[in-house]
Amino acid sequence: MTIRVVCLLAVLASAFVQVATAQMKTEAPPVVAGAKPVSVESIKIHSRAIEGNLEGNAVERDMLVFLPPSYKKEASRRYPVVYALHGYFVGAEQWSHEIHAPQTIEGAFASGAKEMIVVLPDSKTVHNGSMYSGSMTTGDFETFIARDVVSYIDEHYRTIPERRSRGLAGHSMGGYGATRIGMKHADVFGSLYVMSPCCLAPRSVGPPNAEMTKQLEEVKSPADSAKLPFFARAQLAAAAAWSPNPKNPPMFLDLPTGEAQADVLARWAANAPLAFIHQYIGNIRRYDAIAIDVGDRDGLRTDTAKLHDVLDSYGIEHTFQVYAGDHTNKLGDRFQNHVLPFFGANLCFKAGCR
């Protein structure tokens, strides 16, 4: 393995440095007096997009659906939907605890946000994260979100099944997913909120990490992967999503080593939103509203600001806020007092808003 490749692996790991704190308890905002309870449904849906994946990731996917207080009382009323994507290492259930749902959803409605359905789909994989990308190894999690999840919700709940009545949000790896899916599927979603997105930029050269390189080279099975430290496992998640190889069992992925080096590096770079955003400016212009935020003590602040700069350079209207906080500690406050009010102000709440 060359020094350049070792360096790249180390720098890719740095994209997940702040993500590790997602395992820590986050702060809950104060309970809003008089908030009415939402209904929570824990369901499983079958995903055609994930069928046949080589990792053996579950095709029956978990999902949490939060129905607003009026949903069961007003049987003829239809609602817009917000799809909120979790970060690396967690699934929908843990993500709900990090954003302190249902308390924050109830608090947002009680504080004046219009009522909507909130959906948390689970995209956790063998290596703890799908990157919301399409891969024969992991399954096509981009299509899982943009097609399978949306179709199921529209078929089984009283939604307003139009793009301007659908919002997409995500944090960290989910922020990457919201950015990626948002750019490519503006025909599905009408408003976009990107929270502290990881993995936006192609990786550059950094200091070598010999220990991580050795750990990765010793992985021969998914069971070995499960024993890896956080950052090394994150590299496998990225490789499974961005450099799959159906002819390289048992992991069915390529790391940037040996003869495959140039090809793998190119494939990783091709999945960096700051590299491919220029192809999707027309799609981005279709959004009714776009918001981006990041904490002032978040290691992902620099690349998040670059995303803002690109949108600015094209004259695309959006909001960008650097708030006082780190990668995770303000998640509950952001979700209750910023994310849901944003969608309440910008989604279409009546049929016919195409």
C-alpha positions in Angstrom: 0.0 0.0 0.0 1.4 3.4 -1.0 1.8 6.3 1.4 -0.7 8.2 -0.7 -3.4 5.6 -0.2 -2.6 5.2 3.5 -3.0 9.0 3.8 -6.3 9.0 1.9 -7.7 6.3 4.3 -6.7 8.4 7.2 -8.3 11.5 5.9 -11.5 9.7 5.0 -11.6 8.6 8.6 -11.5 12.2 9.6 -14.8 12.7 7.9 -16.3 10.5 10.5 -14.5 12.0 13.5 -17.4 14.1 14.6 -19.8 11.2 13.7 -18.4 9.1 16.6 -20.1 11.5 19.1 -23.4 10.3 17.7 -23.2 7.5 20.2 -23.3 10.0 23.0 -26.5 11.3 24.7 -27.8 14.5 23.2 -29.5 17.4 25.0 -33.3 17.6 25.0 -35.0 21.0 24.7 -37.5 22.0 27.4 -40.9 20.3 27.2 -43.4 22.6 25.6 -46.4 23.1 27.9 -49.7 21.9 26.5 -48.1 19.8 23.7 -50.5 17.1 22.4 -49.2 13.6 21.9 -48.3 12.2 18.5 -48.9 8.6 17.6 -45.8 6.4 16.9 -45.9 3.4 14.6 -43.0 1.0 14.3 -43.3 -0.9 11.0 -41.3 -2.9 8.5 -41.4 -2.4 4.8 -40.0 -4.6 2.0 -37.5 -2.9 -0.2 -37.1 -4.0 -3.8 -34.1 -1.7 -4.1 -32.1 -3.7 -1.5 -33.0 -7.2 -2.8 -30.0 -9.3 -3.8 -27.4 -7.2 -2.0 -24.2 -9.2 -1.4 -23.7 -8.2 2.3 -26.9 -9.8 3.3 -28.4 -6.6 4.6 -32.1 -7.0 5.6 -34.6 -6.4 2.8 -37.4 -6.0 5.4 -36.5 -2.5 6.7 -37.5 -0.9 10.0 -39.2 2.4 10.0 -40.7 4.8 12.5 -43.8 6.8 11.6 -44.9 9.8 13.7 -48.5 10.8 13.1 -49.6 14.3 14.2 -52.2 14.7 17.0 -55.1 15.4 14.6 -54.4 12.4 12.4 -56.8 10.0 14.0 -59.4 12.6 14.8 -59.7 14.1 11.3 -60.2 11.1 9.1 -60.5 13.0 5.8 -57.4 15.2 6.4 -54.2 14.7 4.4 -50.7 15.7 5.5 -47.3 16.5 4.0 -44.5 14.3 5.0 -40.9 14.9 6.3 -38.4 12.1 5.7 -35.5 12.4 8.3 -32.3 10.4 7.6 -30.1 9.1 10.5 -26.3 9.2 10.7 -23.6 6.6 10.6 -23.5 3.9 13.3 -27.1 4.4 14.4 -30.5 3.3 13.0 -33.9 4.8 13.1 -34.6 3.9 16.7 -31.4 5.4 18.1 -31.8 8.4 15.8 -35.3 9.0 17.3 -33.6 9.2 20.8 -30.9 11.6 19.5 -33.5 14.0 18.2 -35.7 13.3 21.3 -38.7 12.2 19.3 -41.6 12.2 19.9 -41.1 15.1 22.4 -39.5 17.4 19.9 -42.2 16.7 17.3 -44.9 17.4 19.8 -43.1 20.5 20.9 -42.7 21.8 17.4 -46.5 21.4 16.7 -47.3 23.0 20.1 -45.0 25.9 19.3 -46.8 26.7 16.1 -45.4 24.4 13.4 -48.1 23.0 11.1 -48.9 19.4 11.6 -47.2 16.9 9.3 -46.2 13.2 9.3 -42.6 12.5 10.2 -40.9 9.3 8.9 -37.5 7.9 10.1 -36.4 5.0 7.8 -33.6 2.7 8.9 -30.6 2.4 6.6 -28.1 0.7 8.9 -26.0 -2.1 7.3 -23.4 -4.8 8.1 -20.8 -2.0 8.5 -23.2 0.3 10.2 -24.1 2.7 7.4 -25.3 2.6 3.8 -24.1 6.1 2.9 -27.5 6.4 1.2 -25.8 5.2 -2.0 -26.5 2.6 -4.6 -24.2 -0.5 -4.5 -24.5 -4.1 -5.4 -22.7 -4.9 -2.2 -24.9 -2.9 0.2 -28.1 -2.6 -1.8 -29.5 0.6 -3.4 -30.3 2.7 -0.4 -30.7 5.8 -2.5 -33.6 4.3 -4.3 -34.8 2.7 -1.1 -35.4 6.2 0.3 -36.5 8.0 -2.9 -38.8 5.3 -4.2 -39.6 2.4 -1.8 -40.1 4.4 1.4 -42.0 7.3 -0.2 -44.3 4.9 -2.2 -45.1 2.9 0.9 -45.9 5.9 3.0 -48.1 7.3 0.2 -49.9 4.0 -0.1 -50.5 3.4 3.6 -51.0 6.8 5.1 -53.1 9.9 4.3 -50.4 11.9 2.7 -50.5 14.6 0.1 -48.7 12.6 -2.6 -46.9 15.4 -4.4 -43.3 16.5 -4.4 -44.0 20.0 -2.9 -45.6 18.2 0.1 -42.5 16.1 0.8 -39.5 17.3 2.8 -36.2 15.6 3.1 -33.8 16.1 6.0 -30.8 14.4 7.4 -27.9 14.7 9.9 -24.3 13.7 9.4 -24.3 10.7 7.1 -28.0 11.5 6.8 -27.0 15.0 5.8 -24.8 13.5 3.1 -27.8 11.4 2.1 -30.2 14.4 2.1 -27.7 16.3 -0.1 -27.1 13.4 -2.5 -30.7 12.3 -2.8 -31.9 15.8 -2.8 -29.8 16.7 -5.8 -30.7 13.7 -7.8 -34.4 13.4 -6.9 -35.9 16.8 -7.0 -38.9 15.2 -8.8 -39.7 13.5 -5.5 -39.1 16.1 -2.8 -39.9 19.8 -2.6 -38.0 21.2 0.4 -34.6 20.2 1.8 -32.9 20.6 5.1 -29.3 19.5 5.4 -27.8 19.1 8.9 -24.0 18.9 9.5 -23.4 16.7 6.4 -20.4 14.4 6.3 -18.4 13.2 3.3 -19.1 16.2 1.0 -15.7 16.6 -0.5 -13.2 14.3 -2.3 -10.6 13.3 0.2 -7.1 14.9 0.0 -3.8 13.7 1.3 -3.2 13.7 5.0 -0.9 12.0 7.6 -0.6 8.2 7.3 -2.4 5.8 9.7 -0.5 2.6 9.7 -2.6 1.0 12.5 -5.9 1.5 10.6 -4.3 0.1 7.4 -3.2 -3.0 9.2 -6.7 -3.5 10.8 -8.4 -3.2 7.4 -6.0 -5.7 5.7 -6.8 -8.3 8.4 -10.5 -8.2 7.8 -11.6 -11.4 6.0 -15.3 -11.6 7.0 -18.2 -9.6 8.3 -17.5 -11.0 11.7 -14.0 -9.5 11.6 -15.5 -6.2 10.6 -17.8 -6.2 13.7 -14.6 -6.2 15.9 -13.1 -3.2 14.3 -12.8 0.2 16.0 -15.3 2.9 14.9 -13.2 4.6 12.2 -11.8 1.5 10.6 -15.3 0.1 10.3 -16.4 3.4 8.7 -13.9 2.9 6.0 -15.5 -0.5 5.1 -18.9 1.2 5.0 -17.6 3.8 2.6 -15.9 1.2 0.4 -19.0 -1.1 0.4 -21.1 1.8 -0.8 -18.7 3.5 -3.2 -16.3 0.8 -4.5 -18.3 -2.4 -4.5 -16.8 -5.5 -6.2 -19.0 -8.5 -6.7 -16.0 -10.6 -7.7 -14.1 -9.9 -4.5 -15.7 -12.1 -1.7 -16.3 -12.3 1.1 -16.5 -8.5 1.7 -17.4 -7.7 -2.0 -15.6 -4.4 -1.9 -12.3 -2.8 -3.0 -10.1 -0.6 -0.8 -7.7 1.7 -2.7 -4.7 -0.7 -2.8 -2.7 -2.5 -5.4 -3.8 -2.4 -9.1 -7.3 -1.1 -8.2 -6.0 2.0 -6.6 -6.7 4.6 -9.3 -10.1 3.2 -10.1 -11.2 3.0 -6.5 -10.0 6.6 -5.7 -11.9 7.8 -8.8 -15.1 6.0 -7.6 -14.9 7.5 -4.2 -14.4 11.0 -5.6 -17.4 10.5 -7.9 -19.6 10.1 -4.8 -18.5 13.4 -3.2 -21.4 15.9 -3.6 -19.1 18.9 -3.9 -17.6 17.1 -7.0 -21.0 16.3 -8.7 -23.2 19.1 -7.5 -22.5 21.1 -10.7 -24.3 18.5 -12.7 -27.5 18.9 -10.7 -28.0 22.7 -10.5 -31.1 22.5 -12.6 -32.6 20.0 -10.1 -31.6 22.1 -7.1 -33.3 25.2 -8.5 -36.6 23.2 -8.4 -36.7 23.3 -4.6 -39.2 25.6 -2.9 -36.8 26.0 0.1 -33.3 24.8 1.1 -31.7 25.1 4.6 -28.2 24.1 5.7 -26.9 24.2 9.2 -23.8 23.2 11.2 -22.3 23.8 14.7 -19.5 26.2 15.2 -17.5 23.5 17.0 -18.3 20.8 14.4 -15.4 19.3 12.4 -17.6 19.2 9.4 -18.1 23.0 9.4 -15.6 23.8 6.6 -17.0 21.5 4.0 -20.6 22.4 4.9 -19.7 26.1 4.3 -18.3 25.0 0.9 -21.7 23.6 0.0 -23.3 26.9 0.9 -20.7 28.7 -1.2 -21.5 26.6 -4.3 -25.2 27.4 -3.9 -24.4 31.1 -3.5 -22.2 31.0 -6.6 -25.2 29.8 -8.7 -27.6 32.3 -7.1 -29.7 29.5 -5.5 -31.8 30.9 -2.7 -31.2 29.1 0.6 -30.4 29.7 4.3 -27.1 28.8 6.0 -26.7 28.9 9.7 -23.6 28.2 11.9 -25.1 27.8 15.4 -23.4 27.5 18.8 -22.8 23.8 19.2 -20.9 20.7 18.2 -21.8 17.8 15.9 -24.7 16.3 18.1 -25.4 18.3 21.2 -28.1 20.5 19.8 -29.9 17.9 17.7 -33.1 18.0 19.7 -33.3 21.8 19.7 -32.5 22.0 16.0 -35.2 19.4 15.1 -37.9 21.0 17.2 -37.2 24.7 16.7 -35.6 24.9 13.3 -36.1 21.8 11.1 -39.9 21.1 11.6 -40.8 24.9 11.6 -38.9 25.2 8.3 -40.9 22.5 6.7 -44.1 23.8 8.3 -43.4 27.1 6.6 -42.4 25.7 3.2 -44.2 22.5 2.4 -47.5 22.5 0.6 -50.4 21.6 2.9 -53.1 21.2 0.3 -53.5 19.1 -2.8 -52.6 20.5 -6.2 -49.3 22.1 -5.3 -47.2 20.6 -8.1 
